[in-house]
């Protein structure tokens, strides 16, 4: 846990980002609201590349230091995001959206309504939700699975909308118009799917000088898709990180300088590097989770599903 003095630079950067309006504001995102409609129903999920958002509901955060997104859930869906990181806290037997101890001014029901409305408008699409318990429960006598089932699934169409048990080897057609529920790092393992994914999530950097280590971890996971002797059916690559004097936006989208053999080189932000480095082999479910994803990064990942070729693979 960071002390108040260690966290101070991030607080300052977060405030400056807010004043400058720098965090993705003003970007025009491409319309990918119905790209699944162009994919054959017989295609399996473990051939797709999907872009997701880390801490997806932070766009209404009252504190900029807890923000990792600026687009609303509906805007994310229209831009092409199909995987969501849902961090919920149990309060009074309902789910509130949290980033650690920070309440994000949203309830899980708000998110479900947005996604439900989207899927009603675009029934060929599907959405994956990674469910995770956040912070500590308060005034709740129901566990996370009981709340999920009784307060959300049964009250919003049940199996007509939600899929609790699914496989990456399922076809797209089987789950069109549905929310596919999966467990993340805490909770929900008894009531959602536990995906057999290999994951890279090196999120905590002790200093800004560790950004090259984060990038190496990202590259290594992507290399593993093709280099591993035993290949997983699913890979999750988190681009998100924070630490030192850098907040999530700075790591995601700001250039930095790195030293190699006494020479300093200017390198792009993680999202910009991934935009060039990303490769979809079309042989696994490859999920990329990002803070403040740019329209260029989203375009590359979404469009790769229609031409999963790595001929222009960029070795950085």
C-alpha positions in Angstrom: 0.0 0.0 0.0 1.3 3.5 -0.9 1.9 6.0 1.8 0.4 9.5 1.4 3.8 10.8 0.4 4.4 8.1 -2.2 1.0 8.7 -3.7 1.4 12.5 -3.9 3.0 12.6 -7.4 0.1 10.5 -8.8 -2.4 12.8 -7.1 -0.7 15.8 -8.8 -0.6 14.1 -12.2 -4.2 13.1 -11.9 -5.2 16.7 -11.1 -3.2 18.0 -14.0 -4.7 15.5 -16.4 -8.1 16.6 -15.3 -7.3 20.3 -15.8 -5.8 19.7 -19.2 -8.6 17.5 -20.3 -5.9 15.1 -21.6 -7.4 11.7 -20.8 -8.9 10.6 -24.1 -11.2 13.7 -24.3 -11.7 15.0 -27.8 -10.9 11.6 -29.4 -13.3 10.5 -32.1 -13.8 6.7 -31.9 -14.6 4.5 -34.9 -18.0 2.8 -34.9 -17.6 -0.8 -34.1 -21.0 -1.3 -32.4 -22.0 -4.3 -34.5 -18.7 -5.9 -35.7 -19.8 -9.4 -34.4 -22.6 -9.3 -37.0 -19.8 -9.7 -39.7 -18.4 -12.8 -38.0 -19.7 -16.3 -38.9 -21.8 -17.9 -36.2 -19.9 -21.2 -36.5 -16.6 -19.4 -35.6 -15.4 -20.4 -32.1 -14.6 -17.9 -29.3 -11.0 -19.3 -29.1 -10.2 -17.7 -32.5 -11.1 -14.2 -31.5 -9.1 -11.2 -30.4 -11.0 -8.8 -28.1 -10.2 -5.5 -26.6 -11.4 -4.9 -23.0 -11.1 -2.1 -20.4 -9.4 -2.4 -17.0 -11.6 -1.0 -14.2 -14.3 -0.4 -16.8 -16.6 1.7 -14.6 -14.1 4.4 -13.4 -15.3 7.0 -15.8 -17.5 8.6 -13.1 -14.8 8.4 -10.4 -15.0 11.4 -8.0 -11.2 11.2 -7.7 -9.0 11.4 -10.8 -6.4 9.2 -9.3 -8.9 6.3 -9.4 -9.8 6.9 -13.0 -8.7 4.6 -15.8 -11.5 5.3 -18.4 -13.3 8.3 -19.7 -15.9 6.6 -22.0 -19.2 5.4 -20.5 -20.1 1.8 -20.9 -22.4 2.5 -23.9 -19.6 4.6 -25.5 -17.1 1.7 -24.9 -19.5 -0.7 -26.5 -20.0 1.4 -29.6 -16.2 1.9 -29.9 -15.7 -1.9 -30.0 -15.0 -2.8 -26.3 -16.4 -6.3 -25.6 -14.7 -7.3 -22.4 -15.4 -5.5 -19.1 -13.6 -5.6 -15.7 -16.5 -5.3 -13.2 -15.3 -4.6 -9.7 -18.2 -4.7 -7.3 -18.6 -4.1 -3.5 -21.4 -5.7 -1.6 -23.4 -3.1 0.3 -27.0 -3.7 1.6 -27.1 -6.9 -0.6 -26.5 -5.0 -3.9 -23.4 -4.4 -5.9 -21.9 -0.9 -6.1 -19.0 -0.2 -8.4 -15.7 0.4 -6.7 -12.0 1.0 -7.3 -10.7 -0.3 -4.1 -12.3 1.8 -1.4 -13.5 4.5 -3.8 -17.2 4.4 -4.8 -17.5 5.2 -8.5 -21.0 6.8 -8.3 -22.5 3.8 -10.1 -24.3 0.6 -9.2 -23.9 -2.7 -11.1 -27.6 -2.4 -12.1 -26.7 0.7 -14.1 -24.1 -1.2 -16.0 -26.4 -4.1 -16.7 -29.1 -1.7 -18.0 -26.6 -0.2 -20.4 -25.3 -3.5 -21.7 -28.9 -4.9 -21.9 -30.1 -2.0 -24.0 -27.0 -2.3 -26.3 -27.6 -6.0 -26.9 -31.3 -5.4 -27.6 -30.3 -2.9 -30.3 -27.4 -5.1 -31.6 -28.5 -8.8 -31.0 -25.6 -10.3 -32.9 -23.1 -9.0 -30.4 -21.9 -10.6 -27.2 -20.1 -9.2 -24.1 -17.8 -10.8 -21.6 -17.8 -9.6 -18.0 -15.1 -10.4 -15.5 -16.6 -10.3 -12.1 -14.5 -9.4 -9.0 -15.2 -8.5 -5.4 -13.7 -5.2 -4.4 -13.0 -3.8 -1.0 -15.0 -5.1 2.0 -18.7 -6.0 2.2 -21.0 -3.9 4.3 -24.4 -4.7 5.8 -24.9 -7.7 3.6 -26.0 -11.2 4.6 -25.9 -12.6 1.1 -22.7 -13.8 -0.6 -21.6 -12.5 -4.0 -23.1 -15.4 -5.9 -26.5 -15.1 -4.1 -26.6 -11.4 -4.9 -25.6 -11.9 -8.6 -28.3 -14.6 -9.1 -31.2 -13.0 -7.2 -30.7 -9.3 -7.7 -29.3 -9.3 -11.3 -29.6 -12.5 -13.3 -33.2 -13.4 -12.3 -34.4 -9.8 -12.5 -33.0 -9.2 -16.0 -34.1 -12.1 -18.2 -32.1 -15.0 -16.5 -30.6 -17.3 -19.1 -32.0 -15.2 -21.9 -29.4 -12.6 -21.1 -26.8 -14.1 -18.9 -24.5 -17.2 -19.4 -22.9 -18.4 -16.2 -21.3 -21.6 -17.6 -19.6 -21.3 -21.0 -16.4 -22.4 -22.8 -13.9 -20.6 -25.1 -14.6 -23.5 -27.5 -18.2 -22.4 -27.8 -19.4 -20.9 -31.1 -20.2 -17.2 -31.5 -23.8 -18.1 -32.6 -24.4 -19.9 -29.3 -23.9 -16.7 -27.3 -25.1 -13.8 -29.5 -27.1 -11.3 -27.5 -25.7 -12.6 -24.2 -23.5 -11.5 -21.3 -20.9 -14.1 -20.6 -19.9 -14.1 -16.9 -16.4 -15.1 -15.8 -14.6 -14.9 -12.5 -11.6 -12.6 -12.1 -9.2 -12.4 -9.1 -11.5 -12.4 -6.1 -14.9 -14.1 -5.6 -17.6 -15.4 -8.0 -15.8 -18.8 -8.7 -18.9 -20.8 -7.7 -21.3 -19.0 -10.0 -19.4 -17.9 -13.1 -17.0 -19.5 -15.5 -13.3 -19.9 -14.5 -11.6 -19.4 -17.8 -8.4 -21.5 -18.6 -6.4 -18.3 -19.4 -2.8 -17.5 -19.2 -2.6 -14.0 -17.9 -0.1 -11.1 -17.6 -1.0 -8.5 -15.1 2.1 -6.8 -13.9 0.2 -3.7 -12.7 2.3 -2.3 -9.8 5.5 -0.5 -10.8 7.7 0.7 -8.0 9.1 3.5 -10.1 8.7 5.0 -13.6 11.9 3.3 -14.6 10.1 -0.1 -14.5 8.0 0.7 -17.6 10.4 -1.3 -19.8 9.8 -4.3 -17.5 6.1 -3.9 -18.0 6.4 -3.7 -21.7 8.6 -6.8 -21.7 5.9 -8.7 -19.7 3.4 -7.7 -22.3 5.6 -8.9 -25.2 6.4 -12.1 -23.5 2.8 -13.1 -23.1 2.1 -12.4 -26.8 5.2 -14.4 -27.8 3.9 -17.3 -25.7 0.8 -17.6 -27.8 2.9 -19.0 -30.7 6.1 -20.1 -28.9 4.7 -22.3 -26.1 5.0 -26.0 -26.4 1.6 -26.4 -24.7 -0.7 -23.6 -25.8 -3.5 -22.3 -23.7 -6.9 -21.7 -25.2 -7.1 -18.2 -23.8 -4.7 -15.4 -23.1 -5.3 -12.1 -21.2 -2.8 -9.3 -21.6 -3.2 -6.4 -19.2 -1.6 -3.2 -20.6 -2.6 -1.3 -17.4 -0.1 -0.2 -14.7 0.7 2.5 -12.3 3.5 3.4 -10.0 6.3 5.9 -9.2 5.4 9.3 -10.5 3.3 7.9 -13.3 -0.5 7.5 -13.2 -2.5 5.2 -15.5 -2.9 7.7 -18.3 0.7 8.6 -18.4 1.8 5.0 -18.7 -0.9 4.2 -21.3 -0.6 7.1 -23.6 2.4 9.4 -22.9 5.9 9.1 -24.4 8.8 8.4 -22.1 12.6 8.2 -22.3 14.5 4.9 -21.8 18.3 4.5 -21.5 20.1 1.8 -23.4 23.9 1.6 -23.1 24.2 5.3 -22.0 21.9 6.5 -24.8 18.4 7.8 -24.2 15.6 6.9 -26.5 12.1 8.3 -26.7 9.4 5.6 -26.7 5.6 5.9 -27.1 3.1 5.0 -24.4 2.0 1.4 -23.8 -1.1 1.7 -25.9 0.8 3.2 -28.9 3.4 0.4 -28.7 0.8 -2.3 -28.5 -1.0 -0.8 -31.5 2.1 -1.7 -33.6 3.1 -4.9 -31.7 -0.3 -6.6 -31.5 -0.7 -9.8 -33.4 -3.8 -12.0 -33.7 -2.9 -15.5 -34.8 -6.6 -16.5 -34.8 -5.9 -19.7 -32.8 -6.7 -18.6 -29.3 -9.0 -16.2 -27.5 -6.7 -13.3 -27.0 -8.0 -10.5 -24.7 -6.2 -7.2 -24.3 -7.2 -5.1 -21.3 -6.3 -1.5 -21.4 -6.5 1.8 -19.6 -7.7 4.7 -21.7 -7.6 2.7 -25.0 -7.1 4.8 -28.1 -9.3 4.5 -31.2 -6.2 3.3 -33.1 -5.6 0.4 -30.6 -9.2 -0.6 -30.7 -9.3 -0.5 -34.5 -6.2 -2.7 -34.8 -7.6 -5.4 -32.4 -11.2 -5.4 -33.8 -10.1 -5.4 -37.4 -7.7 -8.3 -36.8 -10.7 -10.6 -36.5 -11.3 -10.2 -40.2 -7.7 -10.8 -41.3 -5.8 -12.6 -38.5 -2.5 -12.3 -40.3 0.8 -11.5 -38.6 2.8 -10.8 -41.8 3.4 -7.2 -40.6 4.4 -8.3 -37.1 6.3 -5.5 -35.4 9.1 -6.8 -33.2 9.8 -4.0 -30.7 
